[in-house]
Amino acid sequence: MALEGNIKEFGVADILQLVSQQQKTGILLVDKKEEKAEIYFLDGQITETRVSQRKATEPLGEMFVKAKLISADNLKRALDKQKETYGHLGQILLQDGLISKDDLEKAIQTQAYETFYDILQWRDGSYRFVPEKISIDHDVPIPGLESILLDVFRMIDEWPDVKKVITSFDMVFDKIEEKNQAELYPDETLVYSLIDGKNTVQEIINKDLLGRFTTCKILVELLQQGYIKLISAKAEKKVARAGIPFRKAVGLFSYVGLIIILYLLFLLPTRFPESVLPVLNPKYLEKSYLQTYFKNRIIQKLEKALEIFRLQNGGYPESLGELISAGILQDNDLQVDDYSSVTYSKRGDFYTVKVERQK
């Protein structure tokens, strides 16, 4: 009998651990609107992952095409051969000498991490485990589930900080020549070699096969260490020059008009700015969507930290202070504002975490 349910009732991480701990063999199907993921298990071990948007494409093959390791024609011929032999696409490309074993290993492992990065953040959708005979058609080792979950939870936690620097995949960087490359790790050297003042961040992601997070984090580290410099914040777009002066003029008049309006409002005998701009009133802010957003972000961060602690220690902590002692969180991660506090309680294998207004 197939195991199935709703993600809201039973999280993706929990169902993954259940399948792994019971050493099941089959396919876990996870669906969310137009997206779906497939995780293949053999005796509880992950052998392969696939994620798509219901398009008739081969994700692994598309990765090699985007990396410019193979052409679209190469991919089509390999897919035709796959239909005849039922072999693994990566192995077919490897046997035909179109990719290297290192390329195949990076692509399969990156595909696994990218899949888990996506589905572990889904808050709705459904899952279904289908017992089925699974064979391993490649010899690329995929890390164990616990290792993947720890890495992916860390990626999810660190990604907001990375995005503060890499604000767009259209950004372009160039090398600072005087730096010594010998101090770089292999993955850093690979990313560094693709930086030429022309490749965008997205093009580097496509070519290095390391995935979005790893590539962007390396770019941040290279930038902080002075190996590279920012050339363009976003890709240049051709704009009709005739339209530029007009837009600038409209923008200038808009700003001048806004300043005049604000000045007049300050002269009015009202409780401005609280009466005119209530969002500046702390009492309004308490009920605003902005405050709700910050509360939800803190709760999500705590939930990820609690799951990491459970994976490392076999259970949830007795108090949030243990998350700080374990190095998973820092003191300021538990700070909301001057009017709110975080409450946490544990009961057996369950917990509740809330951000509540102080009385």
VOMAR-503395 format. One record per atom (N, C-alpha, C): residue in one letter; x, y, z. Coordinates in steps of 0.02 Angstrom, whole numbers, plus 50000, padded with zeros to 5 digits. Example, Ala and Ser with C-alpha at 12.3 -4.5 7.8 and 13.67 -1.06 7.14 Angstrom:
// VOMAR-503395
A506604971650390 A506154977550390 A506604983550390 S506424988850354 S506844994750357 S506455000250394 
END
This chain:
// VOMAR-503395
M500424994050000 M500005000050000 M500445006250000 A500295011049954 A500705016949947 A500605021750006 L501145024850028 L501115029850082 L501005036650050 E500485040150070 E500335046650039 E499995051250088 G500025057750073 G499715062650117 G499855069650095 N499715074450140 N499795081550126 N500405084250163 I500785088550130 I501385091350160 I501225095450223 K500645098650225 K500465102650284 K500405098250346 E500205092050337 E500095087450394 E500735083650411 F501145082250362 F501745078250373 F502285081150328 G502785084650357 G503275088350318 G503715083950274 V504005087050224 V504425083450176 V505025080050211 A505335083750257 A505915080850292 A505715074650332 D505115074850362 D504885069150402 D504755062950359 I504435063850302 I504285058150258 I504925055350228 L505415059650214 L506055057350188 L506405052950240 Q506405055150302 Q506725051350355 Q506365044750368 L505705044850363 L505315038750373 L505495033550320 V505525035650258 V505685031050203 V506395028350212 S506855032750231 S507555030750240 S507635025950299 Q507335027550356 Q507405023450415 Q507105016450407 Q506565015950368 Q506255009550356 Q506565005850297 Q507095008650270 Q507475005550215 Q507025003550157 K506605008150137 K506145006850083 K506495007350015 T506205003949966 T506435004349897 T505845006649854 G505945011949817 G505405014549776 G505515021949759 I504985025249741 I505025032349720 I504565036549763 L504835041849792 L504435046749829 L504265052449781 L503615053349769 L503385058649724 L503115064449766 V503385070449755 V503165076349792 V502905081349741 D502285083549751 D501945087949703 D501755094549735 K501845100049697 K501605106649720 K501425110749658 K500775111249646 K500505114949588 K500845112549524 E501245116949492 E501545115149428 E502235111949436 E502445110849497 E503115107949509 E503045100949538 K503515096749523 K503525090049552 K504245087749559 A504355083349608 A505015080649619 A504955073149629 E505475069649608 E505505062349616 E506155060549652 I506105056949707 I506695054649744 I506695047049743 Y507225044249717 Y507285037049709 Y507675034049768 F507385028849800 F507695025549857 F507835018249841 L508405015949863 L508585008849860 L508805006649929 D508395002749963 D508535000550032 D508655006650078 G508255011850068 G508315017750110 G508845022750090 Q509245021050039 Q509775025450016 Q509545029149953 I509685035649949 I509495039549891 I509965037949833 T509665036349776 T510075034749717 T510035040149663 E509485043949664 E509395049049612 E508815053649630 T508835059749605 T508285064449615 T508135067849548 R507505069749541 R507305073449481 R506785078549501 V506845084549473 V506345089749485 V506195093149419 S505565094749406 S505385097749343 S504745101849353 Q504565105649301 Q503955109549301 Q503475106649249 R503435099949247 R502995096449202 R503135097949128 K503775098949113 K503955100049043 K504295093649018 A504225092548954 A504515086448924 A505255087448912 T505635088748964 T506355089648958 T506705085049007 E507335083748994 E507745079649038 E508185084449078 P508035085549144 P508405090549183 P509165089649181 L509395083349186 L510115082149186 L510415084149119 G510075082249065 G510315084048999 G510325091548988 E509805094949014 E509775102249008 E510365105549044 M510565102649100 M511135105349137 M511765105249094 F511875099749058 F512475099149016 F512435103748956 V511835104848929 V511755109448873 V511895116648895 K511625118648953 K511735125348979 K512475126448996 A512805121149018 A513525121549033 A513945121648970 K513615120648912 K513945120548846 K514445114748841 L514295109348877 L514705103348872 L514465099048814 I513825099448798 I513535095948742 I513065100748705 S512905098948642 S512435102948604 S511735100048610 A511245103748587 A510555101248588 A510495095048545 D510875094748490 D510855088748447 D511165082748483 N511705083948520 N512005078548560 N511505075648609 L511135080048642 L510645077948691 L510085073948658 K509855076148600 K509315072548566 K509535065548547 R510155064948521 R510405058248502 R510475053748564 A510705056748620 A510785052748681 A510095050548708 L509595054948703 L508925053148726 L508625047648682 D508765047948617 D508525042648572 D508845035948590 K509495036148606 K509835030048626 K509575027548693 Q509395032148738 Q509125030248803 Q508465026548795 K508055028548747 K507415025148735 K507515017948713 E508065016848677 E508205010048652 E508525005648705 T508975008548745 T509355004548793 T509105004948865 Y508675009948880 Y508435011148948 Y509005012648997 G509555015148970 G510135016749012 G510065023649043 H510515025149088 H510535031749120 H510825036749071 L510505042549064 L510725047549015 L511445049649027 G511625050749090 G512305052749105 G512815047549083 Q512665041249095 Q513125035849075 Q513185035548999 I512645036848963 I512675036848890 I513125042448865 L513035048348893 L513465053948873 L514185052748892 L514295049448948 L514975047748970 L515295042748923 Q514925037548906 Q515175032448860 Q515325035148791 D514935040048770 D515045043048704 D515595048348705 G515905049348763 G516455054048768 G516265061348765 L515625062848779 L515385069648775 L515475073448840 I515505069848896 I515625072948961 I516135068748998 S516425071549051 S516905067849093 S516545064949153 K516865060349188 K516575057449248 K516495062849302 D516965067449305 D516915072849353 D516305077249339 D516175078549275 D515585082449255 D514945078849278 L514925072249267 L514335068249285 L514225068349360 E514755067449399 E514695067349472 E514445074049498 K514725079549473 K514505086149496 K513775087349478 A513575085449418 A512895086749395 A512385082849436 I512525076349449 I512055072149486 I511995074449559 Q512565076049590 Q512545078249659 Q512235085149666 T512375089649619 T512065096249619 T511315095649609 Q511115091249563 Q510395090249552 Q510045087949615 A510375083549653 A510085081149716 A510005086849766 Y510515090749775 Y510485096249823 Y509985101649802 E509955103149737 E509485108049713 E508765105649723 T508655099149713 T507985096249723 T507775096949795 F508215094949841 F508055095349913 F507985102549936 Y508395107049908 Y508345114149926 Y507645116749910 D507375114649853 D506705116949833 D506165113849876 I506145107249880 I505565103949911 I505545104849987 L506125105850020 L506115106850092 L505815113550112 Q505715117950064 Q505405124450078 Q504675124650057 W504425119250028 W503725119050010 W503305118450074 R502775122450078 R502325122250136 R501645119450119 D501535118050055 D500915114750035 D501075109949978 G500585105849961 G500705100749911 G500565093849939 S500745088749901 S500615081849922 S501215077449909 Y501225071749941 Y501755066849931 Y501455059849924 R501815055649890 R501585048749882 R502195044249871 F502265039049910 F502815034349901 F502565028149865 V502895026649811 V502695020949769 V503235015549774 P503105009849808 P503595004349809 P503715001849738 E504335001649719 E504504999649650 E505224997349648 K505364992749604 K506054990249597 K506484995749568 I507044997149601 I507505002349580 I508184999449566 S508475001449510 S509164999249494 S509595005449487 I510225004949507 I510685010549501 I511025010149434 D510895015149391 D511175015249324 D511805019449318 H512065021749374 H512675025649373 H513075024049436 D513715025649436 D514135024149494 D514345030449531 V513905035449530 V514045041749565 V513765041349635 P514185041949686 P513935041549755 P513555047849775 I512975046949806 I512585052549832 I512615052149908 P512755057649941 P512805057650015 P512175054850047 G512235052550109 G511665049950145 G511155055450159 L510545053350174 L509995058150184 L510155063050240 E510405060650297 E510535065150353 E511035070550335 S511555068550297 S512065073450276 S511765078550228 I511335076350183 I511015080850136 I510565085850173 L510165083250220 L509705087650257 L510085093050296 L510625091050329 L511025095950367 L511305101250321 D511575099150263 D511865103850215 D511325108550187 V510745105750170 V510225109750139 V509915114650189 F509815112550251 F509565117150302 F510055122950312 R510695121350309 R511205126650314 R511165131350254 M511065128450194 M510995132550134 M510405137250139 I509835134550162 I509225138650169 I509335144250219 D509705142850273 D509825147750325 D510305153250301 E510805151350260 E511325156150239 E511135159950176 W510655157250137 W510495160250073 W510285167650078 P509885169750128 P509715176950133 P510325181350138 D510845179250174 D511455183250180 D511835183550114 V511835177950077 V512155177850012 V511805182649964 K511135182549966 K510745186849921 K510835194249935 K511065196049994 K511195203050009 K511775205649966 V512225201049945 V512795202949903 V512645201449830 I512415195349817 I512235193349748 I511495194949740 T511355201049724 T510665203349721 T510315201549656 S510705199449606 S510415197649542 S510875192749507 F510585187949471 F510975183249432 F511245186449368 D511065192849356 D511325196549298 D511965200249314 M512185200049376 M512795203549396 M513405200749359 V513885205149346 V514495203249310 V515105205249352 F515565200649360 F516185201849399 F516795201049354 D517345203949376 D517985203149340 D518535201749391 K519085198949368 K519635197049412 K520045203149432 I520365202649490 I520875207349511 I521535203549503 E521915205249453 E522465201049429 E523005199449480 E523145204149526 E523725203149570 E523635197749623 K523035194849629 K522915189849680 K523215183049661 N523435179249713 N523735172649703 N523195167249704 Q523105163549649 Q522595158449644 Q522765152049681 A523395151149700 A523615144949732 A523265143849799 E523005149149830 E522685148549895 E521955146349890 L521695145849829 L520995144049820 L520875136549820 Y520285134449843 Y520085127449840 Y519865125749769 P519825119249752 P519645117349683 P518995120549657 D518465120449698 D517835123449675 D517905130949666 E518285134149711 E518405141349705 E518805142949642 T519295138649627 T519705139549566 T519275138949504 L518795134149505 L518345133149448 L517925139449436 V517615141949489 V517195147849483 V517625153849461 Y518215154549491 Y518665160049475 Y518855160049401 S518955153949374 S519165153449303 S518625155749255 L517995155749277 L517435157649234 L517285165149239 I517625168649283 I517515175849291 I517955179549241 D517645183049194 D518025186349141 D517775193249123 G517335196049166 G517065202649150 G516495202449100 K516315196449078 K515765195649029 K515225190849054 N515445185249083 N514965180249107 N514545183149164 T513885182349160 T513455184349215 T513485178849269 V513205180349327 V513185175249380 V512805169049356 Q512255170149320 Q511865164449295 Q512265160149246 E512665163349204 E513075159549156 E513615155649193 I513885158449247 I514385154749286 I514055148749320 I513445149749347 I513075144149378 I512965138649327 N512775140449266 N512655135449214 N513285131549197 K513855134949195 K514465131849170 K514835127849223 D514805129749287 D515215126249337 D514885120049366 L514225119249356 L513845113449379 L513855112649455 L513975118149491 L514005117849564 L513345119749597 G512875122449559 G512245124449588 G512235131749608 R511625134249620 R511525141349635 R511875143449699 F511745139749754 F512005141849819 F512765141649821 T513055136049801 T513785135249806 T514145140449763 T513905141549702 T514215146449658 T514175153449687 C513585155349710 C513495162149737 C513885163149801 K513925158049843 K514305158749905 K515055159549890 I515305155849841 I516005156549821 I516125163549793 L515665166149753 L515735172949726 L515775178049782 V515355177149833 V515365181749891 V516055181449925 E516315175349936 E516955174549969 E517525177449927 L517505176349862 L518025179149818 L518005186849819 L517395189549822 L517315196849825 L517575199549891 Q517415196249946 Q517635198450012 Q518395197950020 Q518695192849988 Q519415191849993 Q519805196049943 G519455199849901 G519795204249854 G520045200949791 Y519775195149774 Y519985191749712 Y519615194549652 I519015196949662 I518605199449606 I518295206149624 K518025209449573 K517685215849583 K517055215949540 L516575219749562 L515945220349526 L516025225149467 I515815222749408 I515845226749347 I515165229749331 S514645225649336 S513975227849320 S513475224649368 A513035228649396 A512535226049443 A511995222049408 K511875223549345 K511385219749307 K511535220249233 A511285215449195 A511425215249124 A511165221549090 E511565224049042 E511355230049007 E510785228548959 K510315233048955 K509755232248910 K509745238248863 K509595236948799 K509555242248750 K508915246248761 V508985252648774 V508415257048786 V508455262848737 A507895264548709 A507875270148661 A508095276448697 R508615279748670 R508895285648703 R508385291248707 A507925291548659 A507435296948658 A506995296748719 G506905290748749 G506455290148806 G506785291848872 I507435292148874 I507795293148937 I507685300148965 P507775305448927 P507675312148955 P506965313148981 F506465310548945 F505775311348967 F505655307949034 R505905301649042 R505815298049104 R506165301549162 K506765304249148 K507125307949200 K506735314149222 A506445317549172 A506065323549188 A505445321949230 V505095316549211 V504505314449249 V504705312649321 G505265309049328 G505495307049394 G505675313149437 L505995318149406 L506195324149442 L505585327949467 F505095328949422 F504485332549443 F504105328749497 S504115322049494 S503775317949544 S504085319149613 Y504755319049616 Y505095320049680 Y504965327049707 V504995332149663 V504875339049685 V504165339749712 G503675336649676 G502975336849698 G502885333549765 L503215327949776 L503155324349839 L503425328549897 I503995331849886 I504295336049938 I503825341749957 I503515344749906 I503055350349920 I502455348049960 I502175342249942 I501595339549977 I501765338150050 L502345334950062 L502545333350131 L502645339750172 Y502925344850140 Y503045351150175 Y502375354250197 L501885354350152 L501235357150168 L500885353250223 L500965346550221 L500655342450272 L500935343850342 F501575345250345 F501885346850410 F501615353350438 L501385357850394 L501125364250417 L500415363750442 L500065358050426 L499375357350447 L499335355950522 P498815358450556 P498735357350629 P498445350450644 T498795345350624 T498565338450636 T499105334750672 R498955328450688 R499455324150721 R499895320850669 F500065324450616 F500525321750566 F501215320750598 P501585315350584 P501445310650531 P500995304750551 E500825304050615 E500455298050636 E499765297950604 S499445303650597 S498765303750570 S498765302850494 V499295305350460 V499315304950388 V499675298650365 L500205296750401 L500575290650385 L500565286050446 P500005282550457 P499935278550517 P500445272950523 V500775271150468 V501275265850472 V501855267850517 L501935274550529 L502465276750573 L502275276350646 N501645274850659 N501405274150728 N501565267250754 P501925266450810 P502095259850836 P501495255550848 K500925258650868 K500325254550881 K500065251450816 Y500135255250761 Y499925252550696 Y500415247150674 L501065248450685 L501575243650664 L501475236950697 E501205236950758 E501095230750794 E500645226050754 K500155228850718 K499675224850681 K499825224750606 S500375227750585 S500515228350514 S500755221750484 Y500715221350418 Y500965215550382 Y501715214950389 L502055220850395 L502775220750403 L502975217050466 Q502635218550522 Q502785215150585 Q502645207650579 T502085205950546 T501925198850537 T502455195350496 Y502705198850445 Y503235196050403 Y503865194450444 F504075199150486 F504675198150526 F504575192450576 K503975192050605 K503835186550652 K503875179850617 N503585179450557 N503595173050520 N504295171150500 R504715176050483 R505405174550465 R505785171550524 I505675174450583 I506015171850643 I505785164850659 I505125163650654 I504855156950668 I505145151850619 Q505185153550554 Q505455149050505 Q506195147450519 K506565152550540 K507275151550556 K507345146950616 L506925147850667 L506945143550726 L506755136350708 E506255135550665 E506045128850645 E506605125050610 K506965128550566 K507535125450532 K508085123550582 A508215128150629 A508735126750679 A508535120850723 L507895120250741 L507655114650781 L507725108050744 E507595108050679 E507675101950640 E508405099950635 I508845104750627 I509565103250625 I509785100150692 F509545103050747 F509715100450814 F509465093350821 R508855092050797 R508565085250802 R508975080250762 L509205082250703 L509605077750662 L510275076250695 Q510555081250729 Q511215080350760 Q511175076650826 N510615077450863 N510585074850931 N510025069750943 G509625068450892 G509105063350899 G508475065750933 G508415072150947 G507815074850979 G507845082350983 Y507285085450999 Y507265092651005 Y507555094951071 P507815101151075 P508115103551137 P507585105151190 E507805105451253 E507345107251308 E507225114751308 S507715118551283 S507635125851280 S507995128451219 L507815134551198 L508135137551139 L508865139251153 G509045139851216 G509735141151233 G510215135751209 E509955129551203 E510375124051179 E510555124951106 L510135128451068 L510295129850997 L510885134550993 I510925139251041 I511485143951042 I512115140351065 S512055136051116 S512635132351141 S512915127651088 A512465124951046 A512685120350993 A512965124050933 G512945130650933 G513225134550878 G512765134950817 I512145132850825 I511665133050769 I511375140050761 L511265143350818 L511005150250817 L511455154750859 Q511375161250850 Q511725166150890 Q511215169850934 D511455173450983 D511005176851030 D510515181450995 N510755185250945 N510315190050912 N509785186750868 D509845180150855 D509345176650815 D508695175850853 L508715176650919 L508105175950960 L507795182650977 Q508075188150950 Q507825194750964 Q507315196850910 V506745199150932 V506215201350885 V506205208950883 D505935211950936 D505945219250945 D505855220651019 D505765226851036 D505705228751107 D505035226651137 Y504555224751095 Y503885223351119 Y503695215951116 S504125211751086 S503945204751076 S504485200151103 S504305193851116 S504785188851139 S504605182151109 V505105177751106 V505015171051078 V504875166151135 T504355162051127 T504205156951177 T504255150051144 Y504535145351181 Y504645138551154 Y504465133551208 S504105128451189 S503955123051236 S503985116351199 K504235111251235 K504315104651206 K503915099551245 R503575095151208 R503205089651238 R503355083351199 G503795079251226 G503985073151193 G504315074551126 D504025071751072 D504305072651005 D504005078650969 F503635082851005 F503315088650974 F503525094951010 Y503455100650975 Y503635107051006 Y503175112550978 T503135118051013 T502795124050988 T503275129850997 V503285134250948 V503695140250951 V503275146050927 K503265151550966 K502845157250950 K503235163650963 V503025168950928 V503255175650942 V502665179450970 E502705181251035 E502135184251069 E502285191351092 R501765195351094 R501815202251117 R501885202451193 Q502365206151217 Q502455206851290 Q501925211451318 K501675209751377 K501165213851410 K501475219151453 
END
